[in-house]
Amino acid sequence: MSDLAKEKAARLQKKRGSVSSLSSHEVRAIGKTKDSISTVSYIDEPGHHDDLPRPAVQMDNTYQLTPSRRFPVLTVNDILKDVLTSYLQEEKYEPELCRQMTKTISEVVKARVKDLMIPRYKIIVIINIGQIRDQNIRMGSRCLWDAAHDTFSSHSFKNSSLFASANVFGVYFE
């Protein structure tokens, strides 16, 4: 190999960095002459890739069309009764307070129902709070429903100045 070729090879290796495809910290000699060039190849240490976003994992379809466990309506009824009573027993109706209470109560109910670890059910929580006066109210809800697997739980609460209606829908997600 001529001196010109050796210099050109050395420059290319410096530009490219490591040319070795060997495992971590291995050294490979190129040629067997005393003028040979060696390179070192490094593999990143574990934990250096934590800054890079990981691609989303694609899950395969399980083709499970029926739930392995039914939605526990009676347990959710107990949760609704407990939460509504504990949050609203001593409250007086104030519009701004009740607006915040609906958000708070719905988040608490949703968290407690999710703690039941019911697989493959979407949980929808609807809370309504209103003032008790001389009036009637009718509420309705509509959605696409599979009567064999989807279900709901509801509870109503009333004290001297307000009423509350809570509904939890358990919709099976295929």
C-alpha positions as CSV (number, residue, x, y, z in Angstrom):
1,M,0.0,0.0,0.0
2,S,1.5,3.3,-1.0
3,D,2.0,6.2,1.5
4,L,-0.6,8.3,-0.3
5,A,-3.2,5.5,0.0
6,K,-2.4,5.1,3.7
7,E,-2.8,8.8,4.4
8,K,-6.1,8.8,2.5
9,A,-7.4,5.8,4.5
10,A,-6.4,7.5,7.8
11,R,-8.2,10.7,6.8
12,L,-11.4,8.8,5.9
13,Q,-11.4,6.9,9.1
14,K,-11.0,10.1,11.1
15,K,-13.9,11.7,9.2
16,R,-16.2,8.7,9.7
17,G,-15.2,8.0,13.3
18,S,-15.3,4.3,14.1
19,V,-15.3,1.8,11.3
20,S,-15.4,-1.2,13.5
21,S,-18.5,-3.2,13.8
22,L,-17.3,-5.1,16.7
23,S,-19.0,-5.1,20.1
24,S,-18.4,-2.6,22.9
25,H,-14.8,-1.5,23.6
26,E,-13.2,-4.0,21.1
27,V,-10.1,-2.9,19.1
28,R,-9.5,-4.1,15.6
29,A,-6.2,-3.7,13.7
30,I,-6.4,-3.0,10.0
31,G,-3.5,-4.7,8.3
32,K,-0.6,-6.4,10.0
33,T,2.2,-3.9,9.3
34,K,3.6,-1.7,12.0
35,D,2.1,1.3,10.1
36,S,-1.4,-0.1,10.5
37,I,-4.3,1.9,11.8
38,S,-6.6,0.7,14.6
39,T,-10.0,1.9,15.6
40,V,-12.1,1.6,18.7
41,S,-15.9,1.0,18.6
42,Y,-18.1,2.0,21.5
43,I,-21.7,1.1,22.1
44,D,-23.7,3.6,24.2
45,E,-24.0,2.8,27.9
46,P,-27.5,1.8,29.1
47,G,-29.6,4.9,30.0
48,H,-28.2,7.2,27.4
49,H,-31.3,6.7,25.2
50,D,-33.8,7.9,27.9
51,D,-33.9,11.4,26.3
52,L,-35.1,10.0,22.9
53,P,-38.8,9.4,22.5
54,R,-39.8,5.8,22.2
55,P,-42.1,4.7,19.4
56,A,-45.6,3.8,20.5
57,V,-46.1,0.1,20.9
58,Q,-48.8,-1.3,18.6
59,M,-50.9,-3.9,20.4
60,D,-52.4,-6.8,18.4
61,N,-56.1,-7.2,18.5
62,T,-57.2,-9.9,21.0
63,Y,-60.5,-10.5,19.2
64,Q,-62.2,-10.7,22.5
65,L,-65.9,-9.8,21.9
66,T,-67.3,-10.4,25.4
67,P,-66.0,-9.1,28.8
68,S,-64.3,-11.5,31.1
69,R,-65.9,-9.7,34.0
70,R,-69.2,-7.8,34.2
71,F,-69.4,-4.2,35.2
72,P,-70.1,-4.2,39.0
73,V,-73.3,-2.1,39.2
74,L,-74.0,-2.6,42.9
75,T,-70.4,-1.6,43.9
76,V,-70.6,1.5,41.7
77,N,-73.9,2.4,43.3
78,D,-72.3,2.2,46.8
79,I,-69.4,4.4,45.5
80,L,-71.9,7.0,44.2
81,K,-73.9,7.0,47.4
82,D,-70.8,7.4,49.5
83,V,-69.3,10.2,47.5
84,L,-72.5,12.2,47.0
85,T,-73.3,12.0,50.7
86,S,-69.8,12.9,51.9
87,Y,-69.4,15.9,49.6
88,L,-72.9,17.3,49.7
89,Q,-74.5,16.5,53.1
90,E,-73.9,19.9,54.7
91,E,-73.7,22.1,51.5
92,K,-76.0,24.9,50.6
93,Y,-76.7,25.7,47.0
94,E,-74.4,28.3,45.5
95,P,-74.0,28.3,41.7
96,E,-70.2,28.7,41.6
97,L,-69.6,26.3,44.4
98,C,-71.8,23.7,42.8
99,R,-70.1,24.1,39.4
100,Q,-66.8,23.2,41.0
101,M,-68.3,20.4,43.1
102,T,-69.7,18.7,39.9
103,K,-66.1,18.6,38.5
104,T,-64.6,17.4,41.8
105,I,-67.2,14.8,42.4
106,S,-67.0,13.4,38.9
107,E,-63.2,13.1,39.1
108,V,-63.5,11.4,42.5
109,V,-66.1,8.9,41.3
110,K,-64.1,8.2,38.1
111,A,-61.0,7.5,40.1
112,R,-62.7,5.2,42.6
113,V,-64.4,3.3,39.8
114,K,-61.1,2.9,37.9
115,D,-59.6,1.6,41.2
116,L,-61.9,-1.4,40.7
117,M,-59.8,-2.4,37.7
118,I,-62.6,-3.4,35.4
119,P,-60.9,-4.5,32.2
120,R,-62.0,-3.1,28.8
121,Y,-64.8,-0.8,30.0
122,K,-64.9,2.9,29.2
123,I,-66.2,4.8,32.2
124,I,-68.3,7.9,31.7
125,V,-69.4,9.9,34.8
126,I,-72.1,12.6,34.6
127,I,-73.0,14.6,37.7
128,N,-75.8,17.2,37.9
129,I,-76.4,19.5,40.8
130,G,-79.4,21.9,41.1
131,Q,-81.2,24.1,43.5
132,I,-84.4,22.8,45.2
133,R,-87.3,25.1,44.4
134,D,-90.9,24.5,43.3
135,Q,-90.0,22.9,40.0
136,N,-89.6,19.6,38.3
137,I,-86.8,18.4,36.2
138,R,-86.4,15.6,33.6
139,M,-83.0,14.4,32.4
140,G,-82.3,12.0,29.6
141,S,-79.2,10.6,27.9
142,R,-78.7,8.8,24.6
143,C,-75.8,6.8,23.2
144,L,-75.0,3.8,21.1
145,W,-75.6,0.9,23.4
146,D,-75.0,-2.8,23.4
147,A,-77.6,-4.2,25.9
148,A,-75.7,-7.4,26.4
149,H,-72.5,-5.8,27.8
150,D,-73.0,-2.1,28.4
151,T,-74.6,-1.0,31.7
152,F,-75.0,2.0,34.0
153,S,-75.3,2.9,37.6
154,S,-77.1,5.9,39.0
155,H,-77.9,7.5,42.4
156,S,-79.8,10.6,43.4
157,F,-79.1,12.8,46.5
158,K,-81.2,15.5,48.1
159,N,-80.7,17.8,51.1
160,S,-82.6,20.9,52.2
161,S,-81.2,23.3,49.5
162,L,-79.9,21.1,46.6
163,F,-80.3,17.9,44.7
164,A,-77.7,15.9,42.8
165,S,-78.0,13.2,40.2
166,A,-75.0,11.0,39.4
167,N,-74.7,8.5,36.5
168,V,-71.8,6.2,35.7
169,F,-71.9,4.4,32.3
170,G,-69.8,1.4,31.7
171,V,-69.4,0.9,28.0
172,Y,-67.6,-2.3,26.9
173,F,-64.7,-1.5,24.5
174,E,-64.1,-4.4,22.1
